[in-house]
Amino acid sequence: VYAANGATVVDGVVYSARFRYDERGPEGPAYEQWFADAGFRTHTAREVNEGEGDILMVGDVLLAGYGFRTDRASHGELAELV
């Protein structure tokens, strides 16, 4: 029920969430499918991240946190993508 956590969107490119905990695991693919069905270009994350809950565009700056929900490695993966 935290829709922003489902993905990070940068210039129309969707970087899917990949949740660390099993309870939320199915949410990432469900959100990614919604974006794909809506015509967005999607990328399935290899690294653990909680979407815009921890990675957020603010103007032309990308703010990215890490810790117990998001791995720092996701920052590099997203950087390569966008």
N, C-alpha and C positions, 0 to 999 in steps of 0.2 A: 504494500500500500504506500510505498514511497516511490512514485513513478519516476522521479529524477534519477533514482539509483539504477534504472534498467539499462542505461547506456550513456555514452558521452557522444554528442553530435558536434562536429567541427566542419563548417562549410559544407553541410549536407552529407558528410561521411559519418557513418555510425560505427563507433567502437563499442562492441557489446560488453555488458557487465559479465563478469565471471565471479560468482560469489564464493567465498571461502567455506561457508557453512552449508551443509546438506539441506537444511530447512529452506534455504532460499535458492538453492541450485537451479530448480526448474524455471525461475523467473527470467534469467538471462536469455535463454533460447526463446522463450515466449515473447519477450520484448523485441528481440532481434527479428523474429518472424513478423511481428507487427510492422516494424520499420521496412522490412523487405517488401511486404505486401503493399505498403504505402509508396513504394517507388524509390526508397533510399538505397544507396550503395552501402552494404553492411560488411563488417569485418568481425569474425568470431575471435574474441580475445583468447590468447594462450595464457596470459598472466592474470592473476587474481586482482580484481578491481571492483569497486562498487559504483561504477558509472559516475554521474554528476553529483553523487553524494560525496565523492572525494576528488573528482577531476572536473573542473568547471571553466568554461570560457567566460571571461569578463572583458567585453570589448574585443581587443585584439591580443589579449594576454590570456594564457592558459595557466590556471592555478591548479596545482596537483599536490595532494597530500598523500601520506602513506602511514602505515602502522598496522593495527590489528585487523583492519578491513581491506586495505589495498596494499599490494606489494609494490615496492619502488620499481621493480622491473617493468611494471605496466607503463611507466612513464616513457621508457625507451621504445617499447612496442608502439605506443600511440605516436610518439615523435616520428618513427619510421613511416607510419601510416599517413600522417597529415603533414 
